[in-house]
Amino acid sequence: MKIKLCLALLLFLAGAGTAQASGRHGLILNAEGPLELFASMGANYDLYDVPVGEDRPSISDFYLYYGMNRYTATLEGKTGETVTLFAQPDFGKKAGYLIIRKLDDRPVWLLDLAGFPPDTWHRVPAQGRYGAYEVYFHPAPDFDKNIASVKWGRWWQGETPGS
């Protein structure tokens, strides 16, 4: 009986965490690291929210910032919403960056921030409940472990970020 009660409590907490996460808008960075156990029990200790339009020259206020966590990301918002993740504070480009542009109104989920072709626009089709998007990835070593700043909108000049 006690085992069933504990299992039911764990399932409830996991569902509560999912409900909390789905109510967020903008970019949600997920730091996958030592606290994943707590996240699996419903706590959102490893999530960092960046509301639409709110640039962050540094995400050092995220308490997991200084750990070598691997980041994944979820992006919610309108079609055309564009956000860039930089692996350097103050939107520095030398340590790599990833531009994400939504192509529909469904949420986008990126599990591998460094798994895109380098220095070219790449389109990812919608899959199930997740929407389509395109990315431009300027690579650097350990990019997905070093996210340091976030900027909304089109910040680059010319036709492509590299120009």
CNS distance restraints for C-alpha pairs under 8 A (distance, minus, plus):
assign (resid   1 and name CA) (resid   5 and name CA) 6.31 0.50 0.50
assign (resid   2 and name CA) (resid   6 and name CA) 6.18 0.50 0.50
assign (resid   3 and name CA) (resid   7 and name CA) 6.10 0.50 0.50
assign (resid   4 and name CA) (resid   8 and name CA) 6.06 0.50 0.50
assign (resid   5 and name CA) (resid   9 and name CA) 6.18 0.50 0.50
assign (resid   6 and name CA) (resid  10 and name CA) 6.23 0.50 0.50
assign (resid   7 and name CA) (resid  11 and name CA) 6.25 0.50 0.50
assign (resid   8 and name CA) (resid  12 and name CA) 6.16 0.50 0.50
assign (resid   9 and name CA) (resid  13 and name CA) 6.20 0.50 0.50
assign (resid  10 and name CA) (resid  14 and name CA) 6.17 0.50 0.50
assign (resid  10 and name CA) (resid  41 and name CA) 5.95 0.50 0.50
assign (resid  10 and name CA) (resid  42 and name CA) 7.85 0.50 0.50
assign (resid  11 and name CA) (resid  15 and name CA) 6.22 0.50 0.50
assign (resid  11 and name CA) (resid  41 and name CA) 7.71 0.50 0.50
assign (resid  12 and name CA) (resid  16 and name CA) 6.19 0.50 0.50
assign (resid  13 and name CA) (resid  17 and name CA) 6.32 0.50 0.50
assign (resid  13 and name CA) (resid  41 and name CA) 5.68 0.50 0.50
assign (resid  13 and name CA) (resid  42 and name CA) 4.54 0.50 0.50
assign (resid  13 and name CA) (resid  43 and name CA) 7.69 0.50 0.50
assign (resid  14 and name CA) (resid  18 and name CA) 6.46 0.50 0.50
assign (resid  14 and name CA) (resid  39 and name CA) 7.87 0.50 0.50
assign (resid  14 and name CA) (resid  40 and name CA) 6.09 0.50 0.50
assign (resid  14 and name CA) (resid  41 and name CA) 5.00 0.50 0.50
assign (resid  14 and name CA) (resid  42 and name CA) 4.00 0.50 0.50
assign (resid  14 and name CA) (resid  43 and name CA) 7.78 0.50 0.50
assign (resid  15 and name CA) (resid  19 and name CA) 6.25 0.50 0.50
assign (resid  15 and name CA) (resid  42 and name CA) 6.71 0.50 0.50
assign (resid  16 and name CA) (resid  20 and name CA) 6.24 0.50 0.50
assign (resid  16 and name CA) (resid  42 and name CA) 5.99 0.50 0.50
assign (resid  17 and name CA) (resid  21 and name CA) 6.22 0.50 0.50
assign (resid  17 and name CA) (resid  39 and name CA) 7.61 0.50 0.50
assign (resid  17 and name CA) (resid  41 and name CA) 7.76 0.50 0.50
assign (resid  17 and name CA) (resid  42 and name CA) 4.12 0.50 0.50
assign (resid  17 and name CA) (resid  43 and name CA) 5.87 0.50 0.50
assign (resid  17 and name CA) (resid  44 and name CA) 6.43 0.50 0.50
assign (resid  18 and name CA) (resid  22 and name CA) 6.20 0.50 0.50
assign (resid  18 and name CA) (resid  42 and name CA) 7.19 0.50 0.50
assign (resid  19 and name CA) (resid  23 and name CA) 6.63 0.50 0.50
assign (resid  20 and name CA) (resid  24 and name CA) 7.33 0.50 0.50
assign (resid  21 and name CA) (resid  44 and name CA) 7.80 0.50 0.50
assign (resid  24 and name CA) (resid  28 and name CA) 7.74 0.50 0.50
assign (resid  24 and name CA) (resid  49 and name CA) 7.63 0.50 0.50
assign (resid  24 and name CA) (resid  76 and name CA) 7.80 0.50 0.50
assign (resid  25 and name CA) (resid  51 and name CA) 6.02 0.50 0.50
assign (resid  25 and name CA) (resid  52 and name CA) 6.86 0.50 0.50
assign (resid  25 and name CA) (resid  75 and name CA) 7.64 0.50 0.50
assign (resid  25 and name CA) (resid  76 and name CA) 5.44 0.50 0.50
assign (resid  25 and name CA) (resid  77 and name CA) 6.53 0.50 0.50
assign (resid  26 and name CA) (resid  49 and name CA) 7.24 0.50 0.50
assign (resid  26 and name CA) (resid  50 and name CA) 5.94 0.50 0.50
assign (resid  26 and name CA) (resid  51 and name CA) 4.54 0.50 0.50
assign (resid  26 and name CA) (resid  52 and name CA) 4.49 0.50 0.50
assign (resid  26 and name CA) (resid  75 and name CA) 5.63 0.50 0.50
assign (resid  26 and name CA) (resid  76 and name CA) 5.00 0.50 0.50
assign (resid  26 and name CA) (resid  77 and name CA) 5.99 0.50 0.50
assign (resid  27 and name CA) (resid  49 and name CA) 5.92 0.50 0.50
assign (resid  27 and name CA) (resid  50 and name CA) 5.08 0.50 0.50
assign (resid  27 and name CA) (resid  51 and name CA) 6.30 0.50 0.50
assign (resid  27 and name CA) (resid  52 and name CA) 7.02 0.50 0.50
assign (resid  27 and name CA) (resid  73 and name CA) 6.93 0.50 0.50
assign (resid  27 and name CA) (resid  74 and name CA) 5.81 0.50 0.50
assign (resid  27 and name CA) (resid  75 and name CA) 4.59 0.50 0.50
assign (resid  27 and name CA) (resid  76 and name CA) 6.47 0.50 0.50
assign (resid  27 and name CA) (resid  83 and name CA) 8.00 0.50 0.50
assign (resid  28 and name CA) (resid  47 and name CA) 6.40 0.50 0.50
assign (resid  28 and name CA) (resid  48 and name CA) 5.56 0.50 0.50
assign (resid  28 and name CA) (resid  49 and name CA) 4.66 0.50 0.50
assign (resid  28 and name CA) (resid  50 and name CA) 6.30 0.50 0.50
assign (resid  28 and name CA) (resid  73 and name CA) 5.62 0.50 0.50
assign (resid  28 and name CA) (resid  74 and name CA) 5.12 0.50 0.50
assign (resid  28 and name CA) (resid  75 and name CA) 6.40 0.50 0.50
assign (resid  29 and name CA) (resid  47 and name CA) 5.65 0.50 0.50
assign (resid  29 and name CA) (resid  48 and name CA) 5.03 0.50 0.50
assign (resid  29 and name CA) (resid  49 and name CA) 6.49 0.50 0.50
assign (resid  29 and name CA) (resid  71 and name CA) 6.37 0.50 0.50
assign (resid  29 and name CA) (resid  72 and name CA) 5.95 0.50 0.50
assign (resid  29 and name CA) (resid  73 and name CA) 4.64 0.50 0.50
assign (resid  29 and name CA) (resid  74 and name CA) 6.65 0.50 0.50
assign (resid  30 and name CA) (resid  46 and name CA) 5.68 0.50 0.50
assign (resid  30 and name CA) (resid  47 and name CA) 4.70 0.50 0.50
assign (resid  30 and name CA) (resid  48 and name CA) 6.49 0.50 0.50
assign (resid  30 and name CA) (resid  71 and name CA) 5.40 0.50 0.50
assign (resid  30 and name CA) (resid  72 and name CA) 5.18 0.50 0.50
assign (resid  30 and name CA) (resid  73 and name CA) 5.91 0.50 0.50
assign (resid  31 and name CA) (resid  46 and name CA) 5.21 0.50 0.50
assign (resid  31 and name CA) (resid  47 and name CA) 6.50 0.50 0.50
assign (resid  31 and name CA) (resid  64 and name CA) 7.14 0.50 0.50
assign (resid  31 and name CA) (resid  69 and name CA) 5.38 0.50 0.50
assign (resid  31 and name CA) (resid  70 and name CA) 5.74 0.50 0.50
assign (resid  31 and name CA) (resid  71 and name CA) 4.66 0.50 0.50
assign (resid  31 and name CA) (resid  72 and name CA) 6.75 0.50 0.50
assign (resid  32 and name CA) (resid  36 and name CA) 6.19 0.50 0.50
assign (resid  32 and name CA) (resid  46 and name CA) 7.02 0.50 0.50
assign (resid  32 and name CA) (resid  69 and name CA) 5.47 0.50 0.50
assign (resid  32 and name CA) (resid  70 and name CA) 5.26 0.50 0.50
assign (resid  32 and name CA) (resid  71 and name CA) 5.99 0.50 0.50
assign (resid  32 and name CA) (resid  72 and name CA) 7.47 0.50 0.50
assign (resid  33 and name CA) (resid  68 and name CA) 7.77 0.50 0.50
assign (resid  33 and name CA) (resid  69 and name CA) 5.08 0.50 0.50
assign (resid  33 and name CA) (resid  70 and name CA) 6.81 0.50 0.50
assign (resid  35 and name CA) (resid  39 and name CA) 6.63 0.50 0.50
assign (resid  35 and name CA) (resid  45 and name CA) 7.24 0.50 0.50
assign (resid  35 and name CA) (resid  46 and name CA) 6.86 0.50 0.50
assign (resid  36 and name CA) (resid  40 and name CA) 6.15 0.50 0.50
assign (resid  36 and name CA) (resid  46 and name CA) 7.37 0.50 0.50
assign (resid  37 and name CA) (resid  41 and name CA) 6.62 0.50 0.50
assign (resid  38 and name CA) (resid  42 and name CA) 6.76 0.50 0.50
assign (resid  38 and name CA) (resid  43 and name CA) 5.57 0.50 0.50
assign (resid  38 and name CA) (resid  44 and name CA) 7.58 0.50 0.50
assign (resid  38 and name CA) (resid  45 and name CA) 7.22 0.50 0.50
assign (resid  39 and name CA) (resid  43 and name CA) 4.67 0.50 0.50
assign (resid  39 and name CA) (resid  44 and name CA) 5.36 0.50 0.50
assign (resid  39 and name CA) (resid  45 and name CA) 6.43 0.50 0.50
assign (resid  39 and name CA) (resid  46 and name CA) 6.91 0.50 0.50
assign (resid  46 and name CA) (resid  64 and name CA) 7.18 0.50 0.50
assign (resid  48 and name CA) (resid  62 and name CA) 6.58 0.50 0.50
assign (resid  50 and name CA) (resid  54 and name CA) 6.43 0.50 0.50
assign (resid  50 and name CA) (resid  55 and name CA) 7.70 0.50 0.50
assign (resid  50 and name CA) (resid  56 and name CA) 7.64 0.50 0.50
assign (resid  50 and name CA) (resid 150 and name CA) 7.86 0.50 0.50
assign (resid  52 and name CA) (resid  77 and name CA) 7.53 0.50 0.50
assign (resid  52 and name CA) (resid 152 and name CA) 7.14 0.50 0.50
assign (resid  53 and name CA) (resid 151 and name CA) 7.91 0.50 0.50
assign (resid  53 and name CA) (resid 152 and name CA) 5.48 0.50 0.50
assign (resid  53 and name CA) (resid 153 and name CA) 7.58 0.50 0.50
assign (resid  54 and name CA) (resid 151 and name CA) 7.50 0.50 0.50
assign (resid  54 and name CA) (resid 152 and name CA) 6.97 0.50 0.50
assign (resid  55 and name CA) (resid 149 and name CA) 7.97 0.50 0.50
assign (resid  55 and name CA) (resid 150 and name CA) 5.73 0.50 0.50
assign (resid  55 and name CA) (resid 151 and name CA) 4.64 0.50 0.50
assign (resid  55 and name CA) (resid 152 and name CA) 5.96 0.50 0.50
assign (resid  56 and name CA) (resid  90 and name CA) 7.94 0.50 0.50
assign (resid  56 and name CA) (resid 149 and name CA) 5.46 0.50 0.50
assign (resid  56 and name CA) (resid 150 and name CA) 5.02 0.50 0.50
assign (resid  56 and name CA) (resid 151 and name CA) 6.33 0.50 0.50
assign (resid  57 and name CA) (resid  89 and name CA) 5.71 0.50 0.50
assign (resid  57 and name CA) (resid  90 and name CA) 4.32 0.50 0.50
assign (resid  57 and name CA) (resid  91 and name CA) 6.13 0.50 0.50
assign (resid  57 and name CA) (resid 148 and name CA) 7.68 0.50 0.50
assign (resid  57 and name CA) (resid 149 and name CA) 4.90 0.50 0.50
assign (resid  57 and name CA) (resid 150 and name CA) 6.42 0.50 0.50
assign (resid  57 and name CA) (resid 151 and name CA) 7.51 0.50 0.50
assign (resid  58 and name CA) (resid  89 and name CA) 5.16 0.50 0.50
assign (resid  58 and name CA) (resid  90 and name CA) 6.31 0.50 0.50
assign (resid  58 and name CA) (resid 148 and name CA) 5.57 0.50 0.50
assign (resid  58 and name CA) (resid 149 and name CA) 4.65 0.50 0.50
assign (resid  58 and name CA) (resid 150 and name CA) 7.46 0.50 0.50
assign (resid  59 and name CA) (resid  65 and name CA) 6.92 0.50 0.50
assign (resid  59 and name CA) (resid  89 and name CA) 7.92 0.50 0.50
assign (resid  59 and name CA) (resid 147 and name CA) 7.98 0.50 0.50
assign (resid  59 and name CA) (resid 148 and name CA) 5.50 0.50 0.50
assign (resid  59 and name CA) (resid 149 and name CA) 5.65 0.50 0.50
assign (resid  59 and name CA) (resid 150 and name CA) 7.76 0.50 0.50
assign (resid  60 and name CA) (resid  65 and name CA) 5.52 0.50 0.50
assign (resid  60 and name CA) (resid  66 and name CA) 7.55 0.50 0.50
assign (resid  60 and name CA) (resid 148 and name CA) 7.14 0.50 0.50
assign (resid  61 and name CA) (resid  65 and name CA) 7.36 0.50 0.50
assign (resid  64 and name CA) (resid  69 and name CA) 7.54 0.50 0.50
assign (resid  65 and name CA) (resid  69 and name CA) 7.92 0.50 0.50
assign (resid  65 and name CA) (resid 148 and name CA) 7.84 0.50 0.50
assign (resid  68 and name CA) (resid 145 and name CA) 5.77 0.50 0.50
assign (resid  68 and name CA) (resid 146 and name CA) 7.43 0.50 0.50
assign (resid  69 and name CA) (resid 145 and name CA) 5.42 0.50 0.50
assign (resid  70 and name CA) (resid 144 and name CA) 5.57 0.50 0.50
assign (resid  70 and name CA) (resid 145 and name CA) 4.51 0.50 0.50
assign (resid  70 and name CA) (resid 146 and name CA) 7.98 0.50 0.50
assign (resid  71 and name CA) (resid 113 and name CA) 7.28 0.50 0.50
assign (resid  71 and name CA) (resid 144 and name CA) 5.47 0.50 0.50
assign (resid  71 and name CA) (resid 145 and name CA) 5.97 0.50 0.50
assign (resid  71 and name CA) (resid 147 and name CA) 7.53 0.50 0.50
assign (resid  72 and name CA) (resid 109 and name CA) 7.84 0.50 0.50
assign (resid  72 and name CA) (resid 110 and name CA) 5.79 0.50 0.50
assign (resid  72 and name CA) (resid 111 and name CA) 4.95 0.50 0.50
assign (resid  72 and name CA) (resid 112 and name CA) 6.30 0.50 0.50
assign (resid  72 and name CA) (resid 113 and name CA) 6.31 0.50 0.50
assign (resid  72 and name CA) (resid 144 and name CA) 7.61 0.50 0.50
assign (resid  73 and name CA) (resid 109 and name CA) 5.91 0.50 0.50
assign (resid  73 and name CA) (resid 110 and name CA) 5.16 0.50 0.50
assign (resid  73 and name CA) (resid 111 and name CA) 6.70 0.50 0.50
assign (resid  73 and name CA) (resid 113 and name CA) 7.69 0.50 0.50
assign (resid  74 and name CA) (resid 107 and name CA) 6.87 0.50 0.50
assign (resid  74 and name CA) (resid 108 and name CA) 5.50 0.50 0.50
assign (resid  74 and name CA) (resid 109 and name CA) 4.45 0.50 0.50
assign (resid  74 and name CA) (resid 110 and name CA) 6.23 0.50 0.50
assign (resid  75 and name CA) (resid 107 and name CA) 5.68 0.50 0.50
assign (resid  75 and name CA) (resid 108 and name CA) 5.04 0.50 0.50
assign (resid  75 and name CA) (resid 109 and name CA) 6.53 0.50 0.50
assign (resid  76 and name CA) (resid 105 and name CA) 7.59 0.50 0.50
assign (resid  76 and name CA) (resid 106 and name CA) 6.90 0.50 0.50
assign (resid  76 and name CA) (resid 107 and name CA) 4.62 0.50 0.50
assign (resid  76 and name CA) (resid 108 and name CA) 6.49 0.50 0.50
assign (resid  77 and name CA) (resid  81 and name CA) 6.35 0.50 0.50
assign (resid  77 and name CA) (resid 102 and name CA) 7.83 0.50 0.50
assign (resid  77 and name CA) (resid 105 and name CA) 6.15 0.50 0.50
assign (resid  77 and name CA) (resid 106 and name CA) 7.48 0.50 0.50
assign (resid  77 and name CA) (resid 107 and name CA) 7.06 0.50 0.50
assign (resid  78 and name CA) (resid 102 and name CA) 7.24 0.50 0.50
assign (resid  78 and name CA) (resid 104 and name CA) 6.74 0.50 0.50
assign (resid  78 and name CA) (resid 105 and name CA) 4.87 0.50 0.50
assign (resid  78 and name CA) (resid 106 and name CA) 7.92 0.50 0.50
assign (resid  79 and name CA) (resid 102 and name CA) 5.31 0.50 0.50
assign (resid  79 and name CA) (resid 103 and name CA) 5.12 0.50 0.50
assign (resid  79 and name CA) (resid 104 and name CA) 4.41 0.50 0.50
assign (resid  79 and name CA) (resid 105 and name CA) 5.10 0.50 0.50
assign (resid  80 and name CA) (resid 101 and name CA) 5.86 0.50 0.50
assign (resid  80 and name CA) (resid 102 and name CA) 5.08 0.50 0.50
assign (resid  80 and name CA) (resid 103 and name CA) 5.81 0.50 0.50
assign (resid  80 and name CA) (resid 104 and name CA) 7.32 0.50 0.50
assign (resid  81 and name CA) (resid 101 and name CA) 5.67 0.50 0.50
assign (resid  81 and name CA) (resid 102 and name CA) 5.44 0.50 0.50
assign (resid  81 and name CA) (resid 153 and name CA) 7.08 0.50 0.50
assign (resid  82 and name CA) (resid  99 and name CA) 7.05 0.50 0.50
assign (resid  82 and name CA) (resid 100 and name CA) 5.59 0.50 0.50
assign (resid  82 and name CA) (resid 101 and name CA) 4.31 0.50 0.50
assign (resid  82 and name CA) (resid 102 and name CA) 6.53 0.50 0.50
assign (resid  82 and name CA) (resid 152 and name CA) 5.89 0.50 0.50
assign (resid  82 and name CA) (resid 153 and name CA) 4.98 0.50 0.50
assign (resid  82 and name CA) (resid 154 and name CA) 6.82 0.50 0.50
assign (resid  83 and name CA) (resid  99 and name CA) 5.81 0.50 0.50
assign (resid  83 and name CA) (resid 100 and name CA) 5.42 0.50 0.50
assign (resid  83 and name CA) (resid 101 and name CA) 6.65 0.50 0.50
assign (resid  83 and name CA) (resid 150 and name CA) 7.05 0.50 0.50
assign (resid  83 and name CA) (resid 151 and name CA) 5.73 0.50 0.50
assign (resid  83 and name CA) (resid 152 and name CA) 4.34 0.50 0.50
assign (resid  83 and name CA) (resid 153 and name CA) 5.79 0.50 0.50
assign (resid  83 and name CA) (resid 154 and name CA) 7.87 0.50 0.50
assign (resid  84 and name CA) (resid  97 and name CA) 6.71 0.50 0.50
assign (resid  84 and name CA) (resid  98 and name CA) 5.45 0.50 0.50
assign (resid  84 and name CA) (resid  99 and name CA) 4.24 0.50 0.50
assign (resid  84 and name CA) (resid 100 and name CA) 6.17 0.50 0.50
assign (resid  84 and name CA) (resid 150 and name CA) 5.68 0.50 0.50
assign (resid  84 and name CA) (resid 151 and name CA) 5.23 0.50 0.50
assign (resid  84 and name CA) (resid 152 and name CA) 6.31 0.50 0.50
assign (resid  84 and name CA) (resid 153 and name CA) 7.84 0.50 0.50
assign (resid  85 and name CA) (resid  97 and name CA) 5.48 0.50 0.50
assign (resid  85 and name CA) (resid  98 and name CA) 5.19 0.50 0.50
assign (resid  85 and name CA) (resid  99 and name CA) 6.51 0.50 0.50
assign (resid  85 and name CA) (resid 147 and name CA) 6.39 0.50 0.50
assign (resid  85 and name CA) (resid 148 and name CA) 7.58 0.50 0.50
assign (resid  85 and name CA) (resid 149 and name CA) 6.11 0.50 0.50
assign (resid  85 and name CA) (resid 150 and name CA) 4.83 0.50 0.50
assign (resid  85 and name CA) (resid 151 and name CA) 6.81 0.50 0.50
assign (resid  86 and name CA) (resid  91 and name CA) 5.69 0.50 0.50
assign (resid  86 and name CA) (resid  92 and name CA) 6.54 0.50 0.50
assign (resid  86 and name CA) (resid  93 and name CA) 6.61 0.50 0.50
assign (resid  86 and name CA) (resid  95 and name CA) 7.38 0.50 0.50
assign (resid  86 and name CA) (resid  96 and name CA) 6.17 0.50 0.50
assign (resid  86 and name CA) (resid  97 and name CA) 4.38 0.50 0.50
assign (resid  86 and name CA) (resid  98 and name CA) 6.64 0.50 0.50
assign (resid  86 and name CA) (resid 147 and name CA) 5.66 0.50 0.50
assign (resid  86 and name CA) (resid 148 and name CA) 5.87 0.50 0.50
assign (resid  86 and name CA) (resid 149 and name CA) 5.18 0.50 0.50
assign (resid  86 and name CA) (resid 150 and name CA) 6.14 0.50 0.50
assign (resid  87 and name CA) (resid  91 and name CA) 7.98 0.50 0.50
assign (resid  87 and name CA) (resid  92 and name CA) 7.39 0.50 0.50
assign (resid  87 and name CA) (resid  93 and name CA) 7.56 0.50 0.50
assign (resid  87 and name CA) (resid  95 and name CA) 5.30 0.50 0.50
assign (resid  87 and name CA) (resid  96 and name CA) 5.61 0.50 0.50
assign (resid  87 and name CA) (resid  97 and name CA) 6.10 0.50 0.50
assign (resid  87 and name CA) (resid 143 and name CA) 5.97 0.50 0.50
assign (resid  87 and name CA) (resid 144 and name CA) 7.88 0.50 0.50
assign (resid  87 and name CA) (resid 146 and name CA) 4.93 0.50 0.50
assign (resid  87 and name CA) (resid 147 and name CA) 4.20 0.50 0.50
assign (resid  87 and name CA) (resid 148 and name CA) 4.93 0.50 0.50
assign (resid  87 and name CA) (resid 149 and name CA) 6.73 0.50 0.50
assign (resid  88 and name CA) (resid  92 and name CA) 5.00 0.50 0.50
assign (resid  88 and name CA) (resid  93 and name CA) 6.88 0.50 0.50
assign (resid  88 and name CA) (resid  94 and name CA) 7.40 0.50 0.50
assign (resid  88 and name CA) (resid  95 and name CA) 5.78 0.50 0.50
assign (resid  88 and name CA) (resid  96 and name CA) 7.61 0.50 0.50
assign (resid  88 and name CA) (resid 146 and name CA) 7.40 0.50 0.50
assign (resid  88 and name CA) (resid 147 and name CA) 6.83 0.50 0.50
assign (resid  88 and name CA) (resid 148 and name CA) 5.03 0.50 0.50
assign (resid  88 and name CA) (resid 149 and name CA) 6.37 0.50 0.50
assign (resid  89 and name CA) (resid 148 and name CA) 5.01 0.50 0.50
assign (resid  89 and name CA) (resid 149 and name CA) 5.14 0.50 0.50
assign (resid  90 and name CA) (resid 149 and name CA) 6.26 0.50 0.50
assign (resid  91 and name CA) (resid 149 and name CA) 5.74 0.50 0.50
assign (resid  91 and name CA) (resid 150 and name CA) 6.93 0.50 0.50
assign (resid  91 and name CA) (resid 151 and name CA) 7.06 0.50 0.50
assign (resid  93 and name CA) (resid  97 and name CA) 6.17 0.50 0.50
assign (resid  95 and name CA) (resid 139 and name CA) 7.67 0.50 0.50
assign (resid  95 and name CA) (resid 140 and name CA) 5.52 0.50 0.50
assign (resid  95 and name CA) (resid 141 and name CA) 7.77 0.50 0.50
assign (resid  95 and name CA) (resid 143 and name CA) 7.23 0.50 0.50
assign (resid  96 and name CA) (resid 137 and name CA) 7.64 0.50 0.50
assign (resid  96 and name CA) (resid 138 and name CA) 5.13 0.50 0.50
assign (resid  96 and name CA) (resid 139 and name CA) 4.90 0.50 0.50
assign (resid  96 and name CA) (resid 140 and name CA) 4.82 0.50 0.50
assign (resid  96 and name CA) (resid 143 and name CA) 6.27 0.50 0.50
assign (resid  97 and name CA) (resid 137 and name CA) 6.04 0.50 0.50
assign (resid  97 and name CA) (resid 138 and name CA) 5.25 0.50 0.50
assign (resid  97 and name CA) (resid 139 and name CA) 6.67 0.50 0.50
assign (resid  97 and name CA) (resid 143 and name CA) 7.59 0.50 0.50
assign (resid  98 and name CA) (resid 113 and name CA) 7.51 0.50 0.50
assign (resid  98 and name CA) (resid 135 and name CA) 6.75 0.50 0.50
assign (resid  98 and name CA) (resid 136 and name CA) 5.73 0.50 0.50
assign (resid  98 and name CA) (resid 137 and name CA) 4.52 0.50 0.50
assign (resid  98 and name CA) (resid 138 and name CA) 6.29 0.50 0.50
assign (resid  99 and name CA) (resid 135 and name CA) 5.28 0.50 0.50
assign (resid  99 and name CA) (resid 136 and name CA) 5.03 0.50 0.50
assign (resid  99 and name CA) (resid 137 and name CA) 6.46 0.50 0.50
assign (resid 100 and name CA) (resid 133 and name CA) 6.89 0.50 0.50
assign (resid 100 and name CA) (resid 134 and name CA) 5.94 0.50 0.50
assign (resid 100 and name CA) (resid 135 and name CA) 4.64 0.50 0.50
assign (resid 100 and name CA) (resid 136 and name CA) 6.88 0.50 0.50
assign (resid 101 and name CA) (resid 133 and name CA) 5.58 0.50 0.50
assign (resid 101 and name CA) (resid 134 and name CA) 5.34 0.50 0.50
assign (resid 101 and name CA) (resid 135 and name CA) 6.31 0.50 0.50
assign (resid 102 and name CA) (resid 108 and name CA) 7.36 0.50 0.50
assign (resid 102 and name CA) (resid 131 and name CA) 7.54 0.50 0.50
assign (resid 102 and name CA) (resid 132 and name CA) 6.44 0.50 0.50
assign (resid 102 and name CA) (resid 133 and name CA) 4.48 0.50 0.50
assign (resid 102 and name CA) (resid 134 and name CA) 6.67 0.50 0.50
assign (resid 103 and name CA) (resid 131 and name CA) 7.15 0.50 0.50
assign (resid 103 and name CA) (resid 132 and name CA) 5.24 0.50 0.50
assign (resid 103 and name CA) (resid 133 and name CA) 4.87 0.50 0.50
assign (resid 103 and name CA) (resid 134 and name CA) 7.20 0.50 0.50
assign (resid 104 and name CA) (resid 131 and name CA) 5.95 0.50 0.50
assign (resid 104 and name CA) (resid 132 and name CA) 6.14 0.50 0.50
assign (resid 104 and name CA) (resid 133 and name CA) 7.47 0.50 0.50
assign (resid 105 and name CA) (resid 131 and name CA) 6.93 0.50 0.50
assign (resid 106 and name CA) (resid 129 and name CA) 7.03 0.50 0.50
assign (resid 106 and name CA) (resid 130 and name CA) 5.77 0.50 0.50
assign (resid 106 and name CA) (resid 131 and name CA) 4.61 0.50 0.50
assign (resid 106 and name CA) (resid 132 and name CA) 7.79 0.50 0.50
assign (resid 107 and name CA) (resid 129 and name CA) 7.64 0.50 0.50
assign (resid 107 and name CA) (resid 130 and name CA) 5.34 0.50 0.50
assign (resid 107 and name CA) (resid 131 and name CA) 5.59 0.50 0.50
assign (resid 108 and name CA) (resid 130 and name CA) 5.34 0.50 0.50
assign (resid 108 and name CA) (resid 131 and name CA) 5.31 0.50 0.50
assign (resid 108 and name CA) (resid 132 and name CA) 7.00 0.50 0.50
assign (resid 108 and name CA) (resid 133 and name CA) 7.12 0.50 0.50
assign (resid 109 and name CA) (resid 130 and name CA) 6.75 0.50 0.50
assign (resid 112 and name CA) (resid 144 and name CA) 7.58 0.50 0.50
assign (resid 113 and name CA) (resid 143 and name CA) 7.71 0.50 0.50
assign (resid 113 and name CA) (resid 144 and name CA) 5.57 0.50 0.50
assign (resid 114 and name CA) (resid 137 and name CA) 7.48 0.50 0.50
assign (resid 114 and name CA) (resid 139 and name CA) 7.04 0.50 0.50
assign (resid 114 and name CA) (resid 143 and name CA) 6.45 0.50 0.50
assign (resid 114 and name CA) (resid 144 and name CA) 5.91 0.50 0.50
assign (resid 116 and name CA) (resid 122 and name CA) 7.26 0.50 0.50
assign (resid 116 and name CA) (resid 135 and name CA) 7.77 0.50 0.50
assign (resid 116 and name CA) (resid 136 and name CA) 7.93 0.50 0.50
assign (resid 116 and name CA) (resid 137 and name CA) 6.33 0.50 0.50
assign (resid 117 and name CA) (resid 122 and name CA) 7.01 0.50 0.50
assign (resid 117 and name CA) (resid 137 and name CA) 6.80 0.50 0.50
assign (resid 118 and name CA) (resid 136 and name CA) 7.42 0.50 0.50
assign (resid 118 and name CA) (resid 137 and name CA) 5.29 0.50 0.50
assign (resid 118 and name CA) (resid 138 and name CA) 5.59 0.50 0.50
assign (resid 118 and name CA) (resid 139 and name CA) 6.08 0.50 0.50
assign (resid 119 and name CA) (resid 136 and name CA) 6.24 0.50 0.50
assign (resid 119 and name CA) (resid 137 and name CA) 5.51 0.50 0.50
assign (resid 119 and name CA) (resid 138 and name CA) 5.09 0.50 0.50
assign (resid 119 and name CA) (resid 139 and name CA) 7.60 0.50 0.50
assign (resid 119 and name CA) (resid 162 and name CA) 7.15 0.50 0.50
assign (resid 120 and name CA) (resid 136 and name CA) 5.56 0.50 0.50
assign (resid 120 and name CA) (resid 137 and name CA) 6.82 0.50 0.50
assign (resid 121 and name CA) (resid 134 and name CA) 6.62 0.50 0.50
assign (resid 121 and name CA) (resid 135 and name CA) 5.56 0.50 0.50
assign (resid 121 and name CA) (resid 136 and name CA) 4.63 0.50 0.50
assign (resid 121 and name CA) (resid 137 and name CA) 7.56 0.50 0.50
assign (resid 122 and name CA) (resid 134 and name CA) 5.40 0.50 0.50
assign (resid 122 and name CA) (resid 135 and name CA) 5.31 0.50 0.50
assign (resid 122 and name CA) (resid 136 and name CA) 6.38 0.50 0.50
assign (resid 123 and name CA) (resid 132 and name CA) 7.63 0.50 0.50
assign (resid 123 and name CA) (resid 133 and name CA) 6.02 0.50 0.50
assign (resid 123 and name CA) (resid 134 and name CA) 4.20 0.50 0.50
assign (resid 123 and name CA) (resid 135 and name CA) 6.54 0.50 0.50
assign (resid 124 and name CA) (resid 132 and name CA) 5.63 0.50 0.50
assign (resid 124 and name CA) (resid 133 and name CA) 5.36 0.50 0.50
assign (resid 124 and name CA) (resid 134 and name CA) 5.76 0.50 0.50
assign (resid 124 and name CA) (resid 135 and name CA) 7.99 0.50 0.50
assign (resid 125 and name CA) (resid 131 and name CA) 7.15 0.50 0.50
assign (resid 125 and name CA) (resid 132 and name CA) 4.55 0.50 0.50
assign (resid 125 and name CA) (resid 133 and name CA) 6.71 0.50 0.50
assign (resid 126 and name CA) (resid 130 and name CA) 5.74 0.50 0.50
assign (resid 126 and name CA) (resid 131 and name CA) 4.33 0.50 0.50
assign (resid 126 and name CA) (resid 132 and name CA) 4.03 0.50 0.50
assign (resid 126 and name CA) (resid 133 and name CA) 7.53 0.50 0.50
assign (resid 127 and name CA) (resid 131 and name CA) 6.47 0.50 0.50
assign (resid 127 and name CA) (resid 132 and name CA) 7.46 0.50 0.50
assign (resid 136 and name CA) (resid 161 and name CA) 7.81 0.50 0.50
assign (resid 139 and name CA) (resid 143 and name CA) 6.75 0.50 0.50
assign (resid 142 and name CA) (resid 146 and name CA) 6.48 0.50 0.50
assign (resid 143 and name CA) (resid 147 and name CA) 6.76 0.50 0.50
assign (resid 151 and name CA) (resid 155 and name CA) 7.96 0.50 0.50
assign (resid 156 and name CA) (resid 160 and name CA) 7.43 0.50 0.50
assign (resid 156 and name CA) (resid 161 and name CA) 5.30 0.50 0.50
assign (resid 157 and name CA) (resid 161 and name CA) 6.81 0.50 0.50
assign (resid 157 and name CA) (resid 163 and name CA) 6.92 0.50 0.50
assign (resid 158 and name CA) (resid 163 and name CA) 5.87 0.50 0.50
assign (resid 159 and name CA) (resid 163 and name CA) 6.95 0.50 0.50
